[in-house]
Amino acid sequence: VDRQGLLQKLLIELAAENCKLDDAELDRYMTKLIEIYQGGFRHSYSGIFGMITTIDSEDKLSIEILQQNIAFIHENYQEWSRKREESVPEELLKRLNKLEDHINLDISRITYTKKITEEKEEKSRATNSNLKIINKKAENMQKEHVTILGIFSSIVITFVAGMVFSSSVLNNIDKVSIYRLVFIMALIALMIFNLVYLLLDFIAKINNQRILTESQGKKPAIIESINMVLFAILFLDFVLWAIYWCRFS
C-alpha cells in the first residue's frame, strides 16, 4: 500500500477551500490517519514539502485551510478518543505531532519566501519607477540644453547676418540703383527670417511644442503674413524697376 500517496491525498482533501471539519469529519479523518500510520509508517518530509508547494500553487486549494484543519485534528483527537472509548496509540500521536510540525514549518517557509519575493518585487518596481523619473529628467535636461544652444545660435546667426547685411548695404549704397538695393535687402531679409524660423521650429519640435500655436503641418499666420509682405516688396520693387527700365532705356 502506498501510504505516502494516501497521506498526500488526505492532505489535498484537507486543503480544499470547502473543507470545514466537524465531529463527523474528524472521525473520518482520524480513522484514515490511523490506517495510514499503522505498522510503523513514517511520512517522508521531502514528500510533505512537495505536496505543500503543490497545494500552494493550486487555485482551489489553500495552505491556510490545511493548517487550520491539521490544527483542529491535533487539538481534538483526545476528545475524539474519549468519545470512542479507545486510546490513540502513542506512536500515532508522535506521528501526528511530527506531521503538524512539518506542515507548519513548510507553510512558514513558503509564506516567508513569498514575503521576501514580494518585498524584492516592490523594491524592483520602486527602482524601475525611479529610473524612469531619472531618465525623464535627463531627457528634459538634454532638451533644455538643445533649446538654449538653439536660441543662442539663432541670436548669433541673426546678429552676424544683420551686421554683414548692414555693412554690405552701407558700403555699396552709392553704387547701385534704389530698385536693386531694395530688392537685395528684401531678399536677404526673407532668407534670414525664414532661416531663423526653421531653426526655432526645429527646437520647438524637439521639445514637443509649437511656435506661436501653429496648427498641424501649417506655419503660423504671423509667419505667413511676414513672408507675404516681403514677397510683395520684392514683386513691387521688380515691377517698379521694370517700369523704370522700359521708360528710360
Residue pairs with C-beta under 8 A, 6 or more apart in sequence:
3 36
3 37
3 41
3 43
4 43
4 44
4 47
6 32
6 35
6 36
7 36
7 43
7 47
8 47
8 51
10 29
10 32
10 33
10 36
11 48
11 51
11 52
11 55
11 66
11 103
12 51
12 55
12 61
13 19
14 21
14 29
14 65
14 66
14 69
14 70
15 55
15 61
15 62
15 63
15 65
15 66
15 69
16 60
16 61
16 62
16 65
17 60
17 61
17 62
17 65
19 25
19 65
19 69
21 29
21 69
21 72
21 73
23 80
26 72
26 73
26 76
26 80
27 80
27 84
29 73
30 73
30 77
30 80
33 73
33 92
33 96
34 88
34 89
34 92
37 91
37 92
37 95
37 96
38 92
40 91
41 95
42 95
43 95
43 98
43 99
43 102
45 102
48 99
48 102
48 103
48 106
49 102
49 106
52 63
52 66
52 103
52 106
52 107
52 110
53 106
53 110
55 61
55 62
55 63
55 66
56 63
56 110
63 107
63 110
64 107
66 103
66 107
67 103
67 104
67 107
70 99
70 100
70 103
70 104
71 100
73 96
74 96
74 97
74 100
77 88
77 93
77 96
78 88
81 87
81 88
143 206
143 207
146 203
146 206
147 203
147 206
147 207
150 199
150 200
150 202
150 203
151 200
151 203
153 199
154 196
154 199
154 200
157 192
157 195
157 196
157 199
158 192
158 196
161 188
161 192
161 195
162 192
165 185
165 188
165 189
165 192
169 181
169 184
169 185
172 181
173 181
176 184
177 241
179 237
179 238
179 240
179 241
179 244
180 241
182 233
182 237
183 234
183 237
183 238
183 241
186 230
186 233
186 234
186 237
187 234
189 230
190 227
190 230
190 231
190 234
193 226
193 227
193 230
194 227
197 211
197 219
197 223
200 211
201 211
204 210
204 211
211 220
211 223
212 220
212 222
212 223
213 220
214 220
214 223
